[in-house]
Amino acid sequence: MFQDSNAKLLQELFRKNPKRVEIKSGETLFREGDPGDVMYVLLEGAAAVTIGGVLFEELSPGSFVGEMSVVDSSPRFGTVTAHTPCKFAVVNREHFRFLVQEVPDFSLEVMRILIKRLKQCDLRVVHAASATRK
């Protein structure tokens, strides 16, 4: 998760975003393998990201998902399911590029969360490798 001040920055940055998606508790925002060309910032609610059916991350207001598809046009890497009713701001490629160029704190926050997720993956690989050696 973001540090509290960074989550608030993203919430405020996207609070007035006219493009929004609302989903009910138990509904899916997108599924692993779906095509994607937008990312989402969670404004309200709680959701989970699963990859291959395994919980990867819990989302709270200020979290974002789908950034990989915006950057490299790849299919969705995970599934996002709402725990509670959720409101997401929708960020298309054009808006994403604008933010990267014009809002340095946005770019830094995207890099911070990508690094955090990469480290989590690295730790999972190390733990899995350690478990197979025992």
MDAnalysis code that builds the backbone (N, CA, C; Angstrom):
import MDAnalysis as mda
import numpy as np

u = mda.Universe.empty(402, n_residues=134, atom_resindex=np.repeat(np.arange(134), 3), trajectory=True)
u.add_TopologyAttr("name", ["N", "CA", "C"] * 134)
u.add_TopologyAttr("resid", np.arange(1, 135))
u.add_TopologyAttr("resname", ["MET", "PHE", "GLN", "ASP", "SER", "ASN", "ALA", "LYS", "LEU", "LEU", "GLN", "GLU", "LEU", "PHE", "ARG", "LYS", "ASN", "PRO", "LYS", "ARG", "VAL", "GLU", "ILE", "LYS", "SER", "GLY", "GLU", "THR", "LEU", "PHE", "ARG", "GLU", "GLY", "ASP", "PRO", "GLY", "ASP", "VAL", "MET", "TYR", "VAL", "LEU", "LEU", "GLU", "GLY", "ALA", "ALA", "ALA", "VAL", "THR", "ILE", "GLY", "GLY", "VAL", "LEU", "PHE", "GLU", "GLU", "LEU", "SER", "PRO", "GLY", "SER", "PHE", "VAL", "GLY", "GLU", "MET", "SER", "VAL", "VAL", "ASP", "SER", "SER", "PRO", "ARG", "PHE", "GLY", "THR", "VAL", "THR", "ALA", "HIS", "THR", "PRO", "CYS", "LYS", "PHE", "ALA", "VAL", "VAL", "ASN", "ARG", "GLU", "HIS", "PHE", "ARG", "PHE", "LEU", "VAL", "GLN", "GLU", "VAL", "PRO", "ASP", "PHE", "SER", "LEU", "GLU", "VAL", "MET", "ARG", "ILE", "LEU", "ILE", "LYS", "ARG", "LEU", "LYS", "GLN", "CYS", "ASP", "LEU", "ARG", "VAL", "VAL", "HIS", "ALA", "ALA", "SER", "ALA", "THR", "ARG", "LYS"])
u.atoms.positions = np.array([
    [0.831, -1.191, 0.000],
    [0.000, 0.000, 0.000],
    [0.873, 1.251, 0.000],
    [0.259, 2.324, -0.394],
    [0.957, 3.595, -0.376],
    [1.105, 4.077, 1.057],
    [2.072, 4.935, 1.259],
    [2.105, 5.625, 2.532],
    [0.868, 6.512, 2.551],
    [0.341, 6.817, 3.733],
    [-0.913, 7.547, 3.821],
    [-0.918, 8.847, 3.022],
    [0.147, 9.644, 3.117],
    [0.168, 10.919, 2.408],
    [0.154, 10.708, 0.895],
    [0.810, 9.656, 0.418],
    [0.825, 9.372, -1.012],
    [-0.532, 8.882, -1.486],
    [-1.216, 8.079, -0.688],
    [-2.557, 7.622, -1.040],
    [-3.497, 8.823, -1.144],
    [-3.363, 9.744, -0.214],
    [-4.211, 10.948, -0.239],
    [-3.912, 11.791, -1.471],
    [-2.641, 11.864, -1.863],
    [-2.272, 12.595, -3.074],
    [-3.003, 12.023, -4.282],
    [-2.983, 10.700, -4.422],
    [-3.640, 10.076, -5.564],
    [-5.153, 10.230, -5.486],
    [-5.718, 10.097, -4.302],
    [-7.157, 10.291, -4.166],
    [-7.543, 11.703, -4.590],
    [-6.813, 12.689, -4.135],
    [-7.125, 14.073, -4.486],
    [-6.892, 14.338, -5.972],
    [-5.844, 13.768, -6.521],
    [-5.523, 13.947, -7.933],
    [-6.650, 13.434, -8.826],
    [-7.334, 12.375, -8.387],
    [-8.349, 11.748, -9.228],
    [-9.779, 11.918, -8.735],
    [-9.966, 12.584, -7.602],
    [-11.311, 12.717, -7.029],
    [-12.289, 13.364, -8.009],
    [-11.856, 14.319, -8.791],
    [-12.739, 15.025, -9.723],
    [-12.668, 14.451, -11.137],
    [-11.979, 13.332, -11.286],
    [-11.878, 12.685, -12.588],
    [-13.285, 12.289, -13.045],
    [-13.713, 12.775, -14.200],
    [-15.085, 12.472, -14.642],
    [-15.282, 11.015, -15.068],
    [-14.207, 10.334, -15.424],
    [-14.323, 8.948, -15.855],
    [-14.205, 8.052, -14.630],
    [-15.320, 7.368, -14.311],
    [-15.361, 6.516, -13.125],
    [-16.053, 5.208, -13.437],
    [-15.726, 4.219, -12.636],
    [-16.392, 2.927, -12.685],
    [-16.782, 2.591, -11.261],
    [-18.015, 2.139, -11.085],
    [-18.469, 1.690, -9.774],
    [-18.826, 0.216, -9.877],
    [-18.368, -0.566, -8.901],
    [-18.729, -1.984, -8.862],
    [-19.217, -2.329, -7.460],
    [-20.069, -3.335, -7.402],
    [-20.636, -3.785, -6.133],
    [-19.715, -4.809, -5.482],
    [-19.936, -5.018, -4.208],
    [-19.186, -6.036, -3.476],
    [-19.328, -7.381, -4.186],
    [-18.196, -8.053, -4.384],
    [-18.191, -9.350, -5.051],
    [-18.033, -9.276, -6.561],
    [-18.201, -8.091, -7.143],
    [-18.045, -7.943, -8.591],
    [-16.574, -7.809, -8.963],
    [-16.289, -8.083, -10.227],
    [-14.931, -8.039, -10.734],
    [-14.732, -6.810, -11.609],
    [-13.655, -6.083, -11.370],
    [-13.303, -4.923, -12.194],
    [-12.727, -5.395, -13.522],
    [-11.767, -6.323, -13.457],
    [-11.247, -6.997, -14.646],
    [-10.660, -8.329, -14.237],
    [-10.471, -9.196, -15.237],
    [-9.953, -10.536, -14.984],
    [-8.597, -10.734, -15.653],
    [-7.838, -11.605, -15.071],
    [-6.549, -12.018, -15.619],
    [-6.738, -12.421, -17.086],
    [-5.902, -11.855, -17.968],
    [-5.969, -12.175, -19.390],
    [-6.837, -11.242, -20.202],
    [-7.693, -10.438, -19.547],
    [-8.512, -9.476, -20.287],
    [-7.610, -8.466, -20.989],
    [-8.035, -7.961, -22.146],
    [-7.284, -6.858, -22.746],
    [-7.445, -5.619, -21.867],
    [-6.479, -4.734, -21.912],
    [-6.579, -3.532, -21.099],
    [-5.828, -2.374, -21.706],
    [-6.412, -1.195, -21.580],
    [-5.734, 0.009, -22.052],
    [-5.946, 1.178, -21.102],
    [-6.467, 0.892, -19.895],
    [-6.638, 1.914, -18.866],
    [-6.167, 1.357, -17.531],
    [-5.824, 2.269, -16.639],
    [-5.550, 1.885, -15.258],
    [-6.648, 2.480, -14.388],
    [-6.705, 2.042, -13.155],
    [-7.749, 2.479, -12.231],
    [-7.119, 2.914, -10.919],
    [-7.699, 3.964, -10.324],
    [-7.311, 4.403, -8.986],
    [-8.535, 4.220, -8.096],
    [-8.367, 3.461, -7.015],
    [-9.479, 3.218, -6.104],
    [-9.740, 4.475, -5.281],
    [-10.945, 5.008, -5.411],
    [-11.324, 6.208, -4.670],
    [-12.061, 5.863, -3.386],
    [-12.916, 4.834, -3.444],
    [-13.691, 4.417, -2.274],
    [-13.837, 2.907, -2.299],
    [-13.788, 2.302, -1.115],
    [-14.021, 0.872, -1.002],
    [-12.760, 0.077, -0.745],
    [-12.909, -1.242, -0.863],
    [-11.799, -2.169, -0.658],
    [-11.929, -3.286, -1.685],
    [-10.795, -3.708, -2.234],
    [-10.781, -4.748, -3.258],
    [-9.511, -5.574, -3.109],
    [-9.452, -6.661, -3.864],
    [-8.287, -7.540, -3.812],
    [-7.816, -7.849, -5.221],
    [-6.501, -8.013, -5.345],
    [-5.887, -8.451, -6.591],
    [-5.436, -9.885, -6.387],
    [-5.869, -10.772, -7.282],
    [-5.398, -12.148, -7.256],
    [-4.714, -12.464, -8.581],
    [-3.712, -13.309, -8.506],
    [-3.005, -13.779, -9.699],
    [-2.986, -15.299, -9.611],
    [-3.549, -15.940, -10.616],
    [-3.637, -17.397, -10.580],
    [-4.416, -17.903, -9.389],
    [-5.398, -17.110, -8.920],
    [-6.204, -17.498, -7.772],
    [-5.558, -17.244, -6.424],
    [-4.333, -16.719, -6.416],
    [-3.602, -16.445, -5.166],
    [-3.684, -14.952, -4.859],
    [-4.015, -14.629, -3.620],
    [-4.087, -13.229, -3.205],
    [-2.722, -12.577, -3.376],
    [-2.698, -11.475, -4.084],
    [-1.448, -10.760, -4.310],
    [-1.412, -9.458, -3.525],
    [-2.543, -8.733, -3.517],
    [-2.543, -7.427, -2.856],
    [-3.954, -7.035, -2.465],
    [-4.073, -6.392, -1.307],
    [-5.334, -5.795, -0.867],
    [-5.296, -4.324, -1.257],
    [-6.381, -3.840, -1.831],
    [-6.450, -2.451, -2.283],
    [-7.314, -1.623, -1.342],
    [-6.860, -0.408, -1.081],
    [-7.616, 0.553, -0.285],
    [-7.607, 1.875, -1.050],
    [-8.413, 2.846, -0.616],
    [-8.439, 4.116, -1.354],
    [-7.034, 4.694, -1.551],
    [-6.764, 5.082, -2.796],
    [-5.448, 5.597, -3.168],
    [-4.608, 4.569, -3.901],
    [-5.002, 3.288, -3.844],
    [-4.275, 2.242, -4.580],
    [-4.621, 2.334, -6.058],
    [-3.705, 1.880, -6.893],
    [-4.015, 1.816, -8.313],
    [-3.688, 0.440, -8.860],
    [-4.367, 0.082, -9.949],
    [-4.172, -1.200, -10.623],
    [-4.309, -0.981, -12.123],
    [-3.708, -1.888, -12.878],
    [-3.837, -1.838, -14.331],
    [-2.799, -1.001, -15.037],
    [-1.815, -0.530, -14.283],
    [-0.805, 0.363, -14.881],
    [0.043, -0.345, -15.932],
    [0.251, -1.649, -15.784],
    [1.084, -2.368, -16.761],
    [0.447, -2.336, -18.140],
    [-0.871, -2.492, -18.205],
    [-1.557, -2.466, -19.495],
    [-1.484, -1.084, -20.141],
    [-1.483, -0.043, -19.334],
    [-1.372, 1.313, -19.873],
    [0.019, 1.533, -20.464],
    [1.027, 1.002, -19.802],
    [2.413, 1.225, -20.235],
    [2.785, 0.354, -21.429],
    [2.409, -0.938, -21.393],
    [2.906, -1.820, -22.462],
    [1.826, -2.554, -23.260],
    [0.574, -2.171, -23.099],
    [-0.548, -2.761, -23.847],
    [-0.700, -4.263, -23.641],
    [-0.193, -4.782, -22.546],
    [-0.286, -6.219, -22.270],
    [-1.661, -6.569, -21.714],
    [-2.046, -7.844, -21.819],
    [-3.298, -8.282, -21.186],
    [-3.191, -8.119, -19.672],
    [-4.331, -8.094, -19.010],
    [-4.368, -7.955, -17.554],
    [-3.621, -9.108, -16.907],
    [-2.812, -8.798, -15.924],
    [-1.964, -9.777, -15.262],
    [-2.649, -10.410, -14.067],
    [-3.680, -9.752, -13.551],
    [-4.386, -10.266, -12.388],
    [-5.869, -9.992, -12.489],
    [-6.585, -10.408, -11.456],
    [-8.027, -10.190, -11.349],
    [-8.272, -9.277, -10.156],
    [-9.145, -8.288, -10.333],
    [-9.489, -7.374, -9.247],
    [-10.955, -7.588, -8.890],
    [-11.191, -7.923, -7.613],
    [-12.539, -8.200, -7.124],
    [-12.823, -7.299, -5.931],
    [-14.016, -6.708, -5.905],
    [-14.410, -5.800, -4.821],
    [-14.792, -6.574, -3.569],
    [-14.281, -6.139, -2.421],
    [-14.722, -6.654, -1.122],
    [-15.954, -5.888, -0.653],
    [-16.004, -4.614, -1.023],
    [-17.095, -3.711, -0.660],
    [-17.478, -2.954, -1.927],
    [-18.569, -2.187, -1.909],
    [-18.828, -1.338, -3.078],
    [-17.622, -0.431, -3.316],
    [-17.207, -0.318, -4.583],
    [-15.998, 0.444, -4.921],
    [-16.261, 1.477, -6.010],
    [-15.538, 2.583, -5.900],
    [-15.517, 3.596, -6.956],
    [-14.075, 3.731, -7.413],
    [-13.860, 3.594, -8.722],
    [-12.543, 3.721, -9.320],
    [-12.529, 4.873, -10.320],
    [-11.478, 5.671, -10.298],
    [-11.227, 6.634, -11.376],
    [-10.555, 5.875, -12.504],
    [-10.924, 6.193, -13.740],
    [-10.370, 5.545, -14.919],
    [-9.327, 6.473, -15.539],
    [-8.131, 5.935, -15.781],
    [-7.035, 6.730, -16.347],
    [-6.603, 6.070, -17.658],
    [-6.867, 6.741, -18.780],
    [-6.449, 6.186, -20.070],
    [-4.993, 6.545, -20.356],
    [-4.460, 6.021, -21.447],
    [-3.037, 6.248, -21.777],
    [-2.707, 7.728, -21.922],
    [-3.563, 8.469, -22.577],
    [-3.303, 9.899, -22.782],
    [-3.207, 10.635, -21.452],
    [-4.145, 10.364, -20.560],
    [-4.124, 11.001, -19.239],
    [-2.910, 10.536, -18.436],
    [-2.590, 9.243, -18.517],
    [-1.425, 8.703, -17.831],
    [-0.151, 9.427, -18.286],
    [0.028, 9.553, -19.600],
    [1.216, 10.241, -20.130],
    [1.270, 11.691, -19.683],
    [0.123, 12.356, -19.687],
    [0.064, 13.733, -19.215],
    [0.541, 13.807, -17.767],
    [0.033, 12.912, -16.927],
    [0.412, 12.922, -15.515],
    [1.893, 12.631, -15.324],
    [2.432, 11.691, -16.083],
    [3.857, 11.367, -15.987],
    [4.701, 12.600, -16.319],
    [4.276, 13.345, -17.319],
    [5.040, 14.521, -17.744],
    [4.832, 15.733, -16.844],
    [3.620, 15.897, -16.333],
    [3.281, 17.140, -15.643],
    [3.215, 17.054, -14.121],
    [3.134, 15.847, -13.571],
    [2.988, 15.693, -12.119],
    [4.074, 14.737, -11.626],
    [5.252, 15.264, -11.315],
    [6.368, 14.400, -10.902],
    [6.032, 13.473, -9.739],
    [5.227, 13.920, -8.790],
    [4.878, 13.059, -7.659],
    [4.073, 11.842, -8.109],
    [3.277, 12.000, -9.155],
    [2.535, 10.855, -9.695],
    [3.519, 9.825, -10.243],
    [4.461, 10.274, -11.045],
    [5.459, 9.364, -11.625],
    [6.246, 8.645, -10.542],
    [6.671, 9.379, -9.531],
    [7.427, 8.771, -8.444],
    [6.586, 7.746, -7.684],
    [5.311, 8.038, -7.495],
    [4.453, 7.099, -6.773],
    [4.228, 5.826, -7.582],
    [4.069, 5.956, -8.887],
    [3.934, 4.767, -9.734],
    [5.205, 3.923, -9.624],
    [6.369, 4.570, -9.689],
    [7.629, 3.823, -9.566],
    [7.759, 3.169, -8.198],
    [7.367, 3.876, -7.137],
    [7.454, 3.310, -5.783],
    [6.619, 2.039, -5.663],
    [5.396, 2.085, -6.159],
    [4.532, 0.922, -6.001],
    [4.996, -0.216, -6.898],
    [5.515, 0.083, -8.074],
    [6.045, -0.975, -8.942],
    [7.250, -1.652, -8.287],
    [8.105, -0.870, -7.655],
    [9.261, -1.430, -6.950],
    [8.790, -2.298, -5.788],
    [7.802, -1.827, -5.045],
    [7.270, -2.602, -3.918],
    [6.719, -3.933, -4.412],
    [5.957, -3.900, -5.499],
    [5.383, -5.133, -6.034],
    [6.476, -6.077, -6.548],
    [7.502, -5.535, -7.166],
    [8.614, -6.356, -7.647],
    [9.333, -7.024, -6.475],
    [9.558, -6.286, -5.409],
    [10.195, -6.859, -4.228],
    [9.334, -7.962, -3.620],
    [8.006, -7.758, -3.590],
    [7.118, -8.795, -3.065],
    [7.231, -10.069, -3.899],
    [7.290, -9.899, -5.211],
    [7.439, -11.070, -6.094],
    [8.771, -11.765, -5.852],
    [9.828, -10.989, -5.721],
    [11.146, -11.570, -5.453],
    [11.126, -12.379, -4.157],
    [10.506, -11.834, -3.127],
    [10.432, -12.554, -1.847],
    [9.635, -13.841, -1.975],
    [8.569, -13.826, -2.750],
    [7.782, -15.043, -2.952],
    [8.606, -16.113, -3.666],
    [9.408, -15.699, -4.637],
    [10.263, -16.650, -5.356],
    [11.299, -17.232, -4.403],
    [11.918, -16.398, -3.596],
    [12.925, -16.861, -2.640],
    [12.298, -17.822, -1.635],
    [11.122, -17.477, -1.108],
    [10.464, -18.366, -0.142],
    [10.075, -19.694, -0.782],
    [9.585, -19.644, -2.008],
    [9.210, -20.885, -2.699],
    [10.447, -21.749, -2.951],
    [11.541, -21.106, -3.345],
    [12.778, -21.858, -3.592],
    [13.299, -22.471, -2.293],
    [13.226, -21.722, -1.215],
    [13.673, -22.234, 0.088],
    [12.826, -23.409, 0.539],
    [11.531, -23.336, 0.299],
    [10.625, -24.400, 0.726],
    [10.878, -25.701, -0.056],
    [11.266, -25.596, -1.305],
    [11.513, -26.796, -2.108],
    [12.827, -27.459, -1.732],
    [13.748, -26.733, -1.130],
    [15.041, -27.308, -0.708],
    [14.939, -28.063, 0.600],
    [13.905, -27.834, 1.362],
    [13.774, -28.464, 2.699],
    [13.237, -29.854, 2.575],
])
